[in-house]
Amino acid sequence: MNTWTSAIKSSTDSLTSGGLSKDSLQSTADDIKSASESLESDLKDLGKPNTSAGQQAKDSVDQLSSDLTTETDSIKAAVDGASSVRGIAGAVTTINTTLVTMGTQLVSTFKGLEGLDAKGALQTAFQQSSACQQLSSAGPSST
């Protein structure tokens, strides 16, 4: 999660520091897609926790993955359609709005997972997952 957040911040910061152009938007869209695909892969690698709420947790993560794909496709479509100053401004608006939506989806999913884990079984399963251990080594979560 930290890696995704850092990558998104870095890519959007480059827009404000480097000026707006079709190329800078395309680069930002590519960075967002790459960071989101990496997060999706990490989440899918977690698999289904071996708990009573494991299937619900897997379904939530699968839905998040699908949502992230839909949102990155929306960003790509907006950038691909930006051929004028007005189009570039519209693409920036779409990127900003979509990133807020993605952040909300992430927070909502993780809060939902916490709600499924009344007895701490999911937390234990995630802590024991090698994929989670790799994610955890990046530092504390920002959610």
N, C-alpha and C positions, 0 to 999 in steps of 0.2 A: 504494500500500500504506500509506504514511504517513497519507494522508487517511482511509482506511478505519479504521485503528487509532485515529486521533484522534477520529473521529466516534463510534466505538463507546465509547471511554473517556468521552467527554463525555456520551453518552446514559446510560450506566450510572452515572456519577457523579451525574447528576441524580436518579436513584432514591434514592441514599443521602442526598442533601442535601434532597430535597423530600418525603420520606416516600413510603410505598407506598399507591397507590390504583389503581383500575382505569384512571383517566385517565393517571396517570404511567406505568403499564405500557404502555398503548396508545401513548403518545408515544415511549417507548423502543423499542417494537417497530417503529413507523413509521420512527424514525431508523435503526435497524439495517437495515431493508429498503431504505431510500433509499441508505445508504452501500454496502450490498452490491450493489444494482443499478448504482450508479455504478462500482464496482470491476469488476463483470462487463462493463459496457459498455466500460470502458477496456481490459480484457483482450481482449475480442472485436475491438476496433478494431486490435489488434496484427496480426491476420491470421496467416497461416501464414508462418513465416520461410523464406526461399529457401535452405535448407541441406539436407543429407542427413537430418538429424534433424528437419526442419521439421514433417513430418506428426505425428510423435510429440509434438512440443512443442505443436502445435495441439490434438491429442487430449487432452493433459494439461490444457491451459487450458480446453477445452470441458468436461471432466469436473469441474474445479474450479467452473466456472460453474454446472453442474447441481447440484453438491453445495451450493453457497451458496444456490441457490434452494430446495432441499429444506429446508435448515436454517432459512432465514427463514420458510418456510411453517410449520415446526414451532413456531417462536416465536409466530407469529401465531395459530395454533390454540390454543396454551396460553393466550395472553392473552385471546383471544375466549371461552374457556371459563372464565375466572376470574370467578366471580360472588359469591364469599364470601371471608372472610379466609383460609380454608384454600386456596381456589382461587388467590388472589393469591400466597400463599406457594409453592404448587406452580408457578405461572407463573414466579416469580423463580428457582426451582431450575432449571426448564427453560431459561430464558434463560441462566443462568450456565453450565450444562452445554453448551448448544448453542454458546455463544460460544467455549468452550474447544475444542470439536470443530472449529469453523470456523477457529480459529487454527491448529490442528494440520493441517487440510487445506491451508491456505495455505502453511505452512512445508514440508510434505511435497511439495507440488506444485513449489514453487520449488527445493527441493533436488533433486528429480527432474529439473527442467529443467537445473540446473547439471551433473548427471550425464550428460545427453545431449550436453553441449557440450564434449567432450574437446578439440576443436581451437579453441575460442573462436568458432566460426562463429555460434552462436546469440547470444552476447553482442554480437558485432558487428552482427548483424541487428537485435537489440532496440535497440541504441544508435542505429542509423540510422532506426528507426521514429519517425515524428512523434508517435504516441501515447505511446511510451516517453519521448521527450524531454519531453513535457508532464508525465508522471509523475515523471521524474527532477528536474524543476525544483522539485518540492515538497520536495526534500531527500533525504538518504540513506535507503535502505530500512532498516526495522527487522528484516528477516529475515537 
